[in-house]
Each structure stands twice: as C-alpha cells, then as structure tokens.
C-alpha cells in the first residue's frame, strides 16, 4: 500500500510538476501553527485594548498624574499608616465578594499639605491600572457652585444640563473622591446638606465606594455636614485615616532667619 508521501509524488508527476518536495507539512501541524499565531494576535489586541481602556479611565478621572505611590514621601508615621491602609483597600478589590458586600468609605482628615489628596489619588491610579475601576475626582466646593448656578434657567451656557450630566456621573462611577469637603465652611447650607446626603445614600444603595477628604476633624465634619448627611456616612463600612505629619508643600513666606539674611539684619546686632 502506497504511503501518503508516495501518493503526493505520484500526483505531482501526473500534474507535470518538475519539483517534488522532499517533505511536506501535514494539516494538523499547519493548524497548530495558525492557532498559535491567531492566539498571539488576540493577546496583542487584548493588551492594546486594555491599555487604551486604562488610558481613557485615567483621562476621565480628572486625577493629578503625579499622585502616585512612587511620588509619595513616607516621612512620618501617619503617612506610613495611611499607605498601609491604602494598599489593604486596593488588595481587597481582588475579591469579587468583597466588592459586592457593601459600600466602603475612606475619610482622610487633617491639615493642609499633609498628603491626603496625594494618597487618595495614588489609590485611584492603582485601582484603574489593576482592576479598571472607574474613578471620578471632584472638589465639593466646585460641585456646589455649579449646582447653585444650575438654577439660573435664563443662562445660555447650559450649566443646568452640564450639572445634570455630572450628577449622573457622581452616581454611576465606581469610586468617587470628594476633596475639600466643607473647606472654609463651619456648616453647609441645608439644601447642600440634603443634596450631598441623597448622593451618598444613592451610592450606598448601589455598593459604590467613596473617599472624602477634609481639613476638619471628625467632630467638626459632622457639624459641617449636618445630621442627615453624616448619618449617610455612618451607613458605609468606614475607614478613618488621620494625617498629622509635617506639610509637604514648599514654603513661600521665608522664615524669620531667612528674612534677616535677605535684608542683612541680625536680631542681636549691636549698632
């Protein structure tokens, strides 16, 4: 009985082929090679698609690109503790059951320049990169101003329509970061308290997470937000992180010694 190779050679001679290959590749081998190439192309497309999605999520988040863990200075115990809590919060997203178990809120509080916004931004960047979590960073004072102007029905800049779109984003996004909560405010106006309280309650009902950033201590924050709004916060699984280390921002006003050096005056100079 003729082998497959013999039959191929016979067919080639019948067709008048001058060159009969010494070897041939069977269909199974060709199929494996083509499947490997196809899988490689699919992986490349998936990788490119993920890169594009992550880039889009970063762009829509409105986060400062410099807010990363690599740029965060660990120069005090409170920052080290905050980073530890932050990494635990990020790692918890690996568990789908944890994500569906409820709504989680982190409250970062402390004085200006302590690294609150930077830490929150670093968390957000990692969640986008690792889990493609949707994130939105907003300053509460800016939202309240836009909300106020949205009631001007004679306005031609469509601020009302824009605010309704933003409000829907605030409800839908996976992680909402609200910065400067009650900044320079001892108490929000009642209608602002109600709006924020309703926003937090709706996010709570849909298992959406939040980070609140404030310069108030917790007692002052409760007074500034009002009972209705603060009761919404209590319903979340809450993590409270206090920042009390040194300011990381550059000094603009020189110290007394630097000022004397600039003018040439010495405090104990005898004339």
Backbone torsions as a table, in degrees:
resi	resn	phi	psi	omega
1	UNK	NA	129.5	-177.6
2	UNK	-69.6	142.7	176.1
3	UNK	-77.8	168.1	178.4
4	UNK	-60.4	-39.3	179.9
5	UNK	-62.7	-42.4	179.2
6	UNK	-63.0	-40.7	-179.4
7	UNK	-65.7	-38.2	178.0
8	UNK	-64.4	-43.0	179.2
9	UNK	-63.2	-40.7	179.2
10	UNK	-64.4	-41.2	178.8
11	UNK	-63.9	-39.9	179.8
12	UNK	-63.2	-40.9	178.8
13	UNK	-66.8	-39.1	179.1
14	UNK	-61.8	-37.5	-179.9
15	UNK	-82.8	-1.3	176.9
16	UNK	80.6	23.2	178.3
17	UNK	-73.8	133.8	-179.2
18	UNK	-81.1	-28.3	-177.3
19	UNK	-118.0	121.7	176.6
20	UNK	-106.3	117.6	-177.1
21	UNK	-60.9	144.7	179.3
22	UNK	-72.2	-27.4	-179.8
23	UNK	-138.3	166.0	178.9
24	UNK	-144.4	160.4	178.5
25	UNK	-107.3	123.4	-177.5
26	UNK	-74.8	166.6	-174.2
27	UNK	-62.0	-39.8	-177.8
28	UNK	-60.4	-42.9	179.4
29	UNK	-65.4	-42.8	178.3
30	UNK	-60.9	-42.8	-178.9
31	UNK	-62.8	-43.2	179.5
32	UNK	-61.6	-43.7	179.6
33	UNK	-62.5	-43.2	-178.7
34	UNK	-68.0	-38.1	178.2
35	UNK	-65.1	-39.0	178.2
36	UNK	-63.0	-43.0	178.5
37	UNK	-65.9	-40.5	-180.0
38	UNK	-64.9	-42.9	179.1
39	UNK	-64.0	-37.8	177.6
40	UNK	-62.5	-43.9	179.9
41	UNK	-64.0	-39.6	179.1
42	UNK	-63.3	-43.5	179.4
43	UNK	-62.5	-39.8	178.4
44	UNK	-64.1	-41.9	179.0
45	UNK	-66.1	-40.3	178.3
46	UNK	-63.9	-42.7	179.4
47	UNK	-63.5	-43.6	179.2
48	UNK	-66.6	-39.1	178.4
49	UNK	-64.0	-42.2	178.2
50	UNK	-64.6	-43.6	178.5
51	UNK	-58.7	-42.1	-179.3
52	UNK	-67.5	-40.5	179.2
53	UNK	-65.0	-43.3	-179.8
54	UNK	-64.0	-41.7	178.3
55	UNK	-61.2	-40.1	179.2
56	UNK	-67.0	-40.6	178.9
57	UNK	-63.7	-41.3	176.8
58	UNK	-62.0	-42.8	-178.1
59	UNK	-64.5	-37.3	-177.9
60	UNK	-81.1	-17.3	-175.5
61	UNK	-72.3	-25.1	-176.7
62	UNK	66.1	27.8	178.5
63	UNK	-84.4	150.3	171.4
64	UNK	-70.9	121.1	-177.6
65	UNK	-63.5	-16.7	-180.0
66	UNK	-83.0	-8.9	-179.4
67	UNK	-80.9	81.1	178.4
68	UNK	-128.9	163.8	177.3
69	UNK	-65.8	-32.3	179.9
70	UNK	-62.6	-31.0	-178.2
71	UNK	-94.3	0.3	-176.4
72	UNK	-88.1	124.5	-177.4
73	UNK	-85.4	118.3	179.5
74	UNK	-93.0	76.2	-174.7
75	UNK	-110.1	10.1	178.3
76	UNK	-154.7	160.2	-176.3
77	UNK	-63.8	-35.3	-177.3
78	UNK	-66.9	-36.7	178.3
79	UNK	-69.4	-40.7	178.5
80	UNK	-61.6	-41.0	178.1
81	UNK	-66.7	-41.3	179.2
82	UNK	-62.4	-40.7	179.5
83	UNK	-66.1	-38.8	177.8
84	UNK	-62.0	-45.3	177.6
85	UNK	-64.1	-40.0	-179.9
86	UNK	-61.1	-45.4	-179.7
87	UNK	-65.8	-35.6	176.5
88	UNK	-64.9	-41.0	178.4
89	UNK	-62.8	-42.1	178.9
90	UNK	-65.6	-46.3	-177.6
91	UNK	-63.1	-30.8	-179.6
92	UNK	-61.5	-24.9	-179.8
93	UNK	-67.6	-13.3	177.5
94	UNK	-65.7	-25.4	-177.4
95	UNK	-95.6	110.7	179.8
96	UNK	-59.4	-33.2	-179.6
97	UNK	-64.7	-37.1	178.4
98	UNK	-64.9	-39.7	-179.6
99	UNK	-61.6	-35.9	-176.1
100	UNK	-91.5	-4.1	-173.4
101	UNK	-74.6	-21.1	-178.9
102	UNK	163.8	-170.6	179.8
103	UNK	-102.1	140.5	-175.4
104	UNK	-122.2	140.9	-178.9
105	UNK	-134.6	134.8	172.3
106	UNK	-110.2	131.3	176.8
107	UNK	-111.6	113.9	176.7
108	UNK	-101.0	119.8	-178.0
109	UNK	-135.4	149.6	-177.4
110	UNK	152.9	178.0	-174.4
111	UNK	-72.6	174.7	-178.7
112	UNK	-63.2	146.8	170.2
113	UNK	73.2	16.7	-176.5
114	UNK	-90.4	-6.2	177.4
115	UNK	104.3	14.6	-177.5
116	UNK	-65.6	-53.4	-178.4
117	UNK	-65.1	-39.0	180.0
118	UNK	-61.0	-45.9	-179.3
119	UNK	-64.5	-43.3	178.2
120	UNK	-61.8	-41.7	178.4
121	UNK	-64.9	-38.1	178.5
122	UNK	-63.3	-41.1	176.0
123	UNK	-59.5	-47.4	-177.4
124	UNK	-62.0	-44.5	179.5
125	UNK	-59.8	-42.6	-179.5
126	UNK	-66.4	-39.9	179.4
127	UNK	-65.4	-36.6	176.1
128	UNK	-66.2	-48.0	-175.8
129	UNK	-66.8	-40.6	-174.4
130	UNK	-86.9	-37.7	-170.9
131	UNK	-125.8	2.9	-179.0
132	UNK	54.6	42.8	176.9
133	UNK	-75.7	136.3	175.3
134	UNK	-78.6	136.1	-174.9
135	UNK	-133.5	144.9	174.2
136	UNK	-138.2	124.5	177.6
137	UNK	-106.2	126.3	179.1
138	UNK	-142.6	147.9	171.4
139	UNK	-90.0	127.6	-175.9
140	UNK	-59.6	-39.7	-178.3
141	UNK	-60.5	-38.1	179.1
142	UNK	-66.8	-41.3	178.3
143	UNK	-62.6	-41.8	-178.3
144	UNK	-67.8	-36.3	176.4
145	UNK	-64.8	-44.4	179.2
146	UNK	-64.5	-38.4	178.1
147	UNK	-62.5	-41.5	179.9
148	UNK	-61.9	-46.7	-177.7
149	UNK	-72.9	-16.9	-179.7
150	UNK	-68.5	-14.8	178.6
151	UNK	-84.4	-2.1	177.2
152	UNK	-83.9	91.9	-174.4
153	UNK	-72.5	-10.3	178.0
154	UNK	-91.7	-3.5	-178.0
155	UNK	-67.3	144.9	-178.6
156	UNK	-104.8	2.2	-178.0
157	UNK	-95.4	9.4	176.7
158	UNK	57.8	34.1	-178.0
159	UNK	-65.2	-32.6	177.8
160	UNK	-63.0	-45.5	178.4
161	UNK	-64.2	-41.7	179.6
162	UNK	-62.6	-41.3	-178.4
163	UNK	-67.7	-36.9	177.8
164	UNK	-62.7	-38.4	177.4
165	UNK	-66.0	-44.0	178.9
166	UNK	-63.9	-41.1	-179.7
167	UNK	-60.5	-37.8	177.9
168	UNK	-68.0	-37.7	175.8
169	UNK	-62.2	-40.6	179.4
170	UNK	-60.8	-32.2	180.0
171	UNK	-79.4	-36.3	-170.0
172	UNK	-87.8	-29.3	-170.9
173	UNK	-65.9	146.0	-177.4
174	UNK	-65.7	-45.7	179.9
175	UNK	-125.8	119.1	177.5
176	UNK	-106.0	125.0	176.2
177	UNK	-108.8	115.8	176.9
178	UNK	-107.1	115.0	-178.2
179	UNK	-101.9	162.4	178.6
180	UNK	52.1	47.7	179.5
181	UNK	-71.8	117.6	-179.9
182	UNK	61.6	31.0	178.9
183	UNK	-62.4	132.6	-178.5
184	UNK	57.0	23.3	179.6
185	UNK	-125.4	126.0	173.4
186	UNK	-83.2	-21.8	176.9
187	UNK	-162.0	131.1	174.7
188	UNK	-72.2	154.8	174.7
189	UNK	-64.9	153.0	-173.2
190	UNK	-57.7	-41.4	-178.8
191	UNK	-68.5	-31.6	176.5
192	UNK	-70.1	-38.7	176.2
193	UNK	-60.6	-42.5	-179.1
194	UNK	-66.4	-43.7	-179.5
195	UNK	-62.0	-47.8	-178.8
196	UNK	-66.1	-40.3	177.7
197	UNK	-60.9	-41.9	178.1
198	UNK	-66.0	-40.2	178.1
199	UNK	-59.5	-48.3	-178.6
200	UNK	-65.9	-36.5	179.1
201	UNK	-67.0	-40.1	179.2
202	UNK	-67.7	-39.0	177.1
203	UNK	-66.7	-38.0	177.8
204	UNK	-59.5	-42.7	-177.8
205	UNK	-64.9	-23.0	-177.7
206	UNK	-109.6	19.3	176.2
207	UNK	56.0	45.5	177.7
208	UNK	-102.2	141.6	-175.5
209	UNK	-96.5	155.9	-178.4
210	UNK	-139.0	152.9	166.3
211	UNK	-126.7	122.7	175.9
212	UNK	-105.9	134.9	-179.0
213	UNK	-122.2	125.1	-175.7
214	UNK	-144.8	155.3	174.0
215	UNK	-91.5	-7.7	179.1
216	UNK	-80.3	156.2	164.9
217	UNK	-78.3	175.3	-171.5
218	UNK	-67.0	-36.5	178.7
219	UNK	-66.5	-42.7	178.1
220	UNK	-66.5	-36.4	179.6
221	UNK	-63.9	-42.4	178.6
222	UNK	-61.3	-42.0	179.1
223	UNK	-66.1	-40.0	-177.0
224	UNK	-70.4	-35.8	-178.1
225	UNK	-83.4	-25.5	-176.8
226	UNK	87.9	159.2	-174.0
227	UNK	-61.8	-45.1	-176.0
228	UNK	-60.1	-46.7	-178.3
229	UNK	-69.6	-42.1	-176.9
230	UNK	-69.2	-30.3	175.4
231	UNK	-64.6	-31.2	175.9
232	UNK	-63.0	-41.6	-179.3
233	UNK	-64.4	-37.9	-178.1
234	UNK	-63.2	-23.4	-179.1
235	UNK	-73.4	-20.1	180.0
236	UNK	-78.0	158.7	163.4
237	UNK	-74.9	107.6	-166.7
238	UNK	-105.9	136.9	174.8
239	UNK	-119.9	118.2	-177.2
240	UNK	-102.9	125.7	-176.6
241	UNK	-126.5	118.1	-179.1
242	UNK	-97.8	131.7	176.8
243	UNK	-108.0	118.8	-176.1
244	UNK	-136.5	10.1	179.7
245	UNK	-77.7	-168.4	-178.5
246	UNK	-71.7	156.5	176.2
247	UNK	-68.4	139.7	178.8
248	UNK	-95.9	1.9	-177.1
249	UNK	-88.3	153.2	-177.8
250	UNK	-71.3	143.8	175.7
251	UNK	-76.1	133.8	176.2
252	UNK	-101.8	-44.4	177.6
253	UNK	-83.9	122.5	-177.1
254	UNK	-66.9	153.5	176.0
255	UNK	-68.7	170.6	-177.5
256	UNK	-61.6	-41.4	-179.6
257	UNK	-65.4	-44.4	-180.0
258	UNK	-62.7	-38.1	179.4
259	UNK	-63.7	-40.5	179.6
260	UNK	-66.9	-37.6	178.9
261	UNK	-65.0	-36.9	-178.6
262	UNK	-67.3	-33.5	-177.7
263	UNK	-94.5	-12.4	-178.3
264	UNK	85.1	3.5	-178.4
265	UNK	-88.9	137.8	174.8
266	UNK	-114.4	131.0	-175.5
267	UNK	-56.4	-36.6	-176.0
268	UNK	-102.2	18.0	-177.3
269	UNK	-69.1	131.2	178.4
270	UNK	-93.5	124.8	-179.2
271	UNK	-92.1	NA	NA
